[in-house]
C-alpha cells in the first residue's frame, strides 16, 4: 500500500475523464494525498477499473461512474452519486476533453460544435452542479485542465483553442462569482503530453502522415519547440493540480497556470 501524505486528507474529489491518461494519473495523485475519489468517464467500465485500482493502491474510498459531461442529467446524477457514496464533494477536477483539428475551410460545423460542447459547455455543467454542493458545504475547489492552446492560437486547431480560451474566461468568471463563498476556481495549462494516449494512439500517426515524416521525427519536432527540451509529463501536471487543490494555494483564484516548459510565458 502507498502511504498518503495527507494534504487532501478526507477530502472528496471528482475527476472527469478519469478512466485513462492524465485523468487516471490525477485520480492516483489525489488519492495519494488522502482524497477519496470519484472517477467519472464516458467509459464506465474504465472508470470502474481505475476506481478499483486507486482504492487498492491508496487505501481511500472510491466510486467509478459512467458520465457524459455534455448531458446535464448525467452530470447531476454523477455528482449526486458521488455525494451519496463518498459523503460530499470538495474538489472538482474538470479534465474531460476532446480534440478535433483541421483547416477552417473544411471543418465540419458539427465536429466544431462537438469540441465546444465537450470542452467548454461540459466544464460549465460540471462546475454548476459541483458548485451547488460546495456552496452547501461552505467551500471547495474547482480546477479545469486547460491547455497552452488556451493562451495562444493553435494552427488548424481552431475548435480546441476556442474551447480552451473560453474555459479560461469561464474560470475567471466563476472565480469572481464564488470569491466570497470560499470556492476557488483555477486552471492548469499543460504543454504537449507526448506520452499520452491522444498522442501515441492518434496525433503522431496523423501528423507523420500529413507531413511525410516518421512518428519519432514528429515527436522530436514538438520537443524542439519547448525551451526546457522535454515533453510535459503527467507528474508535472498532477503536482500543480494538487497544489491548487490544497490549502497551500488558499489565496489563489481565477488563475491559469502554465505547465509547459516555458513555451507560453504569460
Buried (B, 14 or more C-beta within 10 A) or exposed (E): EEEBEEBBEBBBBBBBBBBBBBBBBBBBBBBBBBBBBBBBBBBBEBBBBBBEBBBEEBEBBBBBBBBBBBBBEBBBBBBEBBBEBBEBBBBBBBBBBBBBBBEEEEBEEEEBEBBBBBBBBBBBBBBBBBBEBBBEBEEBBBBBBBBBBBBEEBEBBBBBBBBBBBBBEBBBEBBEEBEEEBBBBBBBBBBBBBBBEBBBEEBBEEBBEEEEEEBEEBBEEBBEEBEEEEBBBBEBBBEBBBBBBBEEBEEBBBBBBBBBBEBBEE
